[in-house]
Amino acid sequence: MESLENEPLPEQVIILIVRDQPGTLFQISAVFSNRGISMSSIQLHEESIPCNGKRCTRLIIRFFGEESRKKIIIRLLSRLDCVLESDDSG
């Protein structure tokens, strides 16, 4: 019988609305780094999103991992001041 450990992890997608300010990517990447998770893709949309007079942008992050890890990451990201909204439906 083949081991389940050889099965690839599913790709997870997290969509964030973040403040467009210095340090935002550092704070977000630290959440992943501190948990030993490597992001496979980071996509930053160039067009700004209006957010109560502040410059905001949409950030799409892809990584491989379990659904349970995704939920933990979303919970931790939502606590950051630079993250205004998170959507895990991606």
VOVEXLO-734541 format. One record per residue: x negated, y, z of N, C-alpha, C, O in turn; residue in three letters. Coordinates in pm, whole numbers, padded with zeros to 5 digits, always signed. Atoms other than C-alpha are relative to their C-alpha. Layout:
BEGIN
XYZXYZXYZXYZALA/...
END
This chain:
BEGIN
-00083-00118+00000+00000+00000+00000-00088+00124+00000-00185+00133+00075MET/+00081-00122+00015-00133+00342-00099+00026+00097+00115+00139+00110+00164GLU/-00010-00094-00112-00201+00599+00170+00070+00129-00042+00051+00177-00154SER/-00066-00127+00028+00016+00910+00190-00097+00117-00001-00066+00223-00055LEU/+00099-00107-00006-00297+01115+00254-00050+00039-00138-00100+00151-00155GLU/+00048-00028+00134-00383+01095-00117+00099+00082-00082+00065+00129-00190ASN/-00100-00077+00073-00064+01271-00223-00034+00148+00009-00067+00197+00117GLU/+00031-00143-00004-00120+01634-00322+00107+00077+00079+00224+00041+00081PRO/-00093-00085-00074+00034+01903-00105+00083+00083-00098+00033+00121-00204LEU/-00083-00082+00089+00324+02096-00258-00045+00145+00000-00099+00196+00099PRO/+00032-00142+00009+00268+02450-00380+00111+00080+00068+00229+00056+00045GLU/-00093-00088-00070+00433+02713-00160-00016+00141-00054-00125+00181-00094GLN/+00001-00138+00047+00525+03067-00262+00063+00089+00106+00169+00059+00159VAL/-00052-00100-00093+00572+03366-00032+00000+00134-00072-00101+00174-00131ILE/-00012-00133+00061+00696+03702-00160+00015+00102+00112+00101+00089+00198ILE/-00001-00103-00103+00625+04008+00051+00018+00138-00062-00026+00163-00174LEU/+00002-00142+00030+00706+04377+00032-00092+00059+00106-00065+00049+00226ILE/+00103-00049-00093+00403+04548+00185-00028+00148-00025-00002+00200-00133VAL/+00044-00138+00014+00277+04900+00248-00123+00002-00089-00213-00081-00074ARG/+00114-00017+00089+00037+05013-00021-00100+00092+00069-00100+00213+00049ASP/+00095-00078-00079-00243+05121+00210-00127-00083+00020-00124-00205+00009GLN/+00124+00074-00025-00606+05030+00285+00015-00096+00118+00074-00062+00221PRO/-00002+00099-00106-00643+04715+00493+00112-00101-00007+00110-00201+00065GLY/-00115+00090+00008-00317+04547+00392-00043-00141-00041-00006-00238+00025THR/+00042+00133+00046-00479+04262+00197-00090-00069+00103-00085-00191+00117LEU/+00085+00057-00104-00735+04214+00473+00083-00063+00111+00056-00176+00153PHE/-00085+00052-00108-00466+04170+00739+00073-00126-00043+00083-00222+00034GLN/-00075+00115+00050-00267+03929+00524-00093-00120-00021-00059-00232+00018ILE/+00092+00111+00023-00568+03721+00420-00053-00057+00131-00082-00176+00138SER/+00046+00048-00131-00679+03699+00786+00098-00102+00059+00055-00196+00125ALA/-00100+00096-00050-00352+03520+00873-00025-00138-00061-00019-00239+00008VAL/+00027+00127+00067-00433+03252+00614-00135-00057+00044-00146-00175+00076PHE/+00136+00042-00035-00805+03237+00695-00009-00057+00141-00075-00158+00163SER/+00003+00045-00139-00751+03199+01069+00064-00137+00019+00041-00203+00120ASN/-00064+00131-00008-00543+02888+00999-00059-00100-00099-00006-00210-00116ARG/+00069+00090+00092-00780+02736+00743+00078-00029-00127+00064-00137-00185GLY/-00079+00018+00122-00541+02784+00451-00059+00088-00109-00080+00208-00089ILE/+00053-00073+00114-00678+02886+00113+00114+00041-00092+00197-00041-00130SER/-00102-00047+00093-00458+03102-00108-00044-00037-00141-00158-00011-00179MET/+00035+00039+00137-00449+02966-00463+00023+00114-00098-00038+00116-00205SER/-00029-00112+00090-00310+03287-00614+00058+00116+00080+00141+00098+00170SER/-00057-00123-00057-00240+03646-00511+00036+00089-00117-00049+00122-00199ILE/-00047-00084+00108-00032+03858-00743+00057+00128+00059+00150+00124+00139GLN/-00042-00131-00049+00011+04229-00675+00062+00076-00115-00004+00099-00216LEU/-00066-00074+00106+00265+04418-00882-00043+00145+00005-00043+00207+00111HIS/+00055-00135+00007+00132+04752-00999+00103+00109+00027+00069+00214+00081GLU/-00100-00105-00019+00460+04942-00990+00041+00009+00147+00069-00092+00212GLU/-00038-00022-00140+00543+05094-00654+00149-00018+00019+00229+00007-00072SER/-00140+00018-00039+00869+05013-00478+00033+00108+00101-00040+00126+00198ILE/-00035-00103-00099+01047+05298-00299+00045-00063+00131+00135-00147+00134PRO/-00031+00053-00133+01060+05224+00075+00002+00115+00100-00099+00143+00164CYS/-00014-00109-00098+01187+05513+00285-00112+00102-00010-00166+00146+00092ASN/+00101-00102+00021+00939+05756+00133-00143-00048+00008-00235+00032-00007GLY/+00136+00055-00008+00638+05523+00173-00029-00078-00127+00061-00132-00191LYS/+00040+00078+00117+00441+05361-00106-00007-00148+00040-00080-00186+00131ARG/-00005+00143-00027+00515+04989-00110-00018-00076-00131+00002-00020-00239CYS/+00018+00083+00118+00442+04706-00348+00039-00144+00033+00045-00184+00149THR/-00038+00141-00016+00545+04345-00404-00127-00086-00012-00207-00067-00104ARG/+00116+00088-00003+00287+04079-00321+00050-00144-00002+00133-00183+00081LEU/-00040+00140+00011+00328+03716-00429-00123-00086+00030-00227-00072-00035ILE/+00110+00084-00044+00108+03458-00257+00039-00146-00022+00148-00189+00015ILE/-00020+00143+00021+00075+03093-00360-00110-00076+00074-00226-00035+00074ARG/+00096+00086-00066-00092+02821-00157+00057-00141+00006+00176-00162-00016PHE/-00044+00139-00011-00078+02446-00111+00008-00038+00147-00087-00019+00222PHE/-00019+00040-00139+00064+02314+00214+00141-00047+00025+00227-00042-00063GLY/-00131+00050-00040+00357+02172+00399+00097+00116+00023+00055+00229+00049GLU/-00105-00099-00025+00687+02357+00439-00010+00055+00142+00017+00173+00165GLU/+00012-00044-00139+00627+02372+00814-00109+00107+00015-00093+00202+00091SER/+00107-00101-00004+00301+02564+00760+00047+00130-00064+00012+00239-00018ARG/-00053-00119+00066+00480+02802+00526+00085+00081+00097+00076+00204+00102LYS/-00086-00069-00096+00734+02884+00795-00082+00070+00108-00049+00182+00149LYS/+00088-00063-00099+00458+02952+01047-00067+00123-00058-00073+00228+00007ILE/+00067-00113+00065+00273+03176+00802+00096+00117-00018+00059+00231+00008ILE/-00099-00107+00019+00590+03374+00721+00030+00068+00133+00039+00191+00139ILE/-00026-00058-00132+00660+03423+01091-00116+00091+00044-00093+00199+00096ARG/+00117-00080-00038+00305+03549+01151-00014+00124-00088-00047+00232-00038LEU/+00009-00116+00091+00307+03775+00843+00104+00105+00033+00077+00225+00025LEU/-00108-00096-00029+00638+03932+00942-00031+00085+00123+00031+00190+00142SER/+00039-00077-00118+00474+04051+01265-00099+00113-00032-00120+00202+00050ARG/+00098-00103+00038+00217+04262+01077+00072+00131-00033+00178+00132-00094LEU/-00058-00132+00029+00287+04636+01057+00007+00029-00150+00097+00100-00196ASP/+00006-00030+00142+00194+04641+00688+00104-00078-00081+00131-00043-00196CYS/-00101+00080+00069+00459+04378+00595+00138+00053+00039+00178+00049+00155VAL/-00133-00058-00023+00801+04536+00556+00112-00102-00021+00218-00092+00041LEU/-00104+00099+00032+00993+04238+00416-00066-00126-00051-00166-00119-00123GLU/+00052+00127+00052+00929+03870+00350+00115-00081-00056+00227-00078-00005SER/-00101+00082+00064+01114+03632+00123-00066-00133-00034-00162-00137-00111ASP/+00060+00130+00024+01038+03261+00122+00078-00083-00102+00063-00205-00108ASP/-00082+00075+00096+01281+03169-00155-00074-00031-00128-00021-00097-00217SER/+00077+00017+00123+01004+03169-00415-00039-00139-00030-00104-00164-00131GLY/
END
